[in-house]
Amino acid sequence: MLRYVARRLLLTAVVVLGVTVLTFFIMHFAPGDPAEMVAIARYGMENLTRDQIEAIRKAEGLDAPVYVQYAKWLNHIVRGDFGRSLSTGEPVLKEILIRFPATLKLALAAMIVSLLIAIPVGVVSALKQYSLIDYLAMAGALIGVCVPHFWLGLLLILLFSVHLGLFPVCGYGGLRHLALPALTLGSAMAAVTARLMRSSMLEVLNQDYITTARAKGLPERAIVARHALRNALIPVVTMVGLQFGHLLEGAVVVESIFAWPGVGKLLVDAIFDRDFALIQGCVMLFASVFVTINLVVDILYVYLDPRIRYEGEAQP
């Protein structure tokens, strides 16, 4: 197990490094002058001069070759220094840490909402296979997968905020502010997880040990809860781990729609401002969280299913 974790940690570092390389060079080759964008953000458009642009270019090191800029930035990252935002002058790590709790709160709420919907729907759909309930549940899951976040968010705002007045249109706050963004973000995950839960439950319910349990006269509720559900959750755990990373990714759109002050909205603002340091910091956060969750999910396999053994471990 320890050797496996060590290999995965090394692979995680390589993946994060690759993400930083791609993001850094793609942003630098994008159209537009970053020094000019920063100068506009700091001094405004009306009184902007060429000397101010050149001064910012030199002060921020934007006049150096791209590979030199990347090497300097990577050197700072290794020492735990993410640099300063080009547009605000504040430390990048400070700005991210201020916004990250809001994004984490939204992602966790969306995951909880999706699981509360997906697991019961998937189990009931499997137990009632080919019934009207099954068809309606899978049709709803298909619609949930196809509906984009931005469109669903706008529909929820129009219905529950504008017409019914039940929830705020946007902003950061308590459960009333969190409800619509969490539902918007968790809908696609709920749809995917429900379909997977149904397939996994159907496979488990056809196993020999389930047939044996039924032959012994165990109640159907006990069979489902004690024997079928735990084994059916193994592939679902994998999906939840991967989807949680996608929740952080989807938060970029949802936070922009609902004016949720998280890292996703910070990233969007940084892209418009061509704030390379801030963009790199946000992308590194998302990449690190994503690969870390994948590692945790792999380790959890052992506890969910003792039959799973990693390479190098003795077989029972």
Number of C-alpha atoms within 10 A of each C-alpha: 13 10 12 14 15 11 11 17 15 11 13 19 13 12 15 19 15 13 16 19 15 10 15 21 13 10 17 15 10 10 7 11 14 22 26 21 19 22 23 19 14 16 13 11 12 7 8 14 13 10 9 16 20 16 13 20 19 12 11 16 15 17 14 12 9 15 12 13 16 16 11 12 17 17 13 13 13 9 8 10 14 21 19 20 22 25 21 14 10 13 16 21 20 14 19 19 13 12 18 19 14 19 21 16 14 26 24 16 20 28 24 16 20 25 21 12 18 25 21 14 24 28 24 18 26 22 17 13 14 11 12 10 16 20 14 13 21 19 12 13 23 16 14 20 15 10 14 16 23 17 12 19 21 17 14 18 23 14 13 15 17 14 10 10 12 12 18 18 20 19 14 16 11 8 11 14 17 22 16 25 28 25 22 27 31 28 26 25 26 29 27 22 26 29 22 20 28 25 17 22 23 19 14 18 20 11 11 10 14 18 12 11 15 14 9 9 9 12 10 12 10 13 18 18 10 11 16 23 19 14 17 22 18 18 15 20 17 17 18 23 21 16 23 21 21 16 26 24 18 21 27 19 19 27 26 19 20 22 15 25 18 26 28 27 22 21 21 17 15 20 14 9 21 23 22 20 20 29 23 22 23 23 20 18 18 18 21 18 16 22 21 16 18 21 16 13 18 16 15 14 18 14 11 14 12 9 11 11 14 17 10 10 11 7 9 6
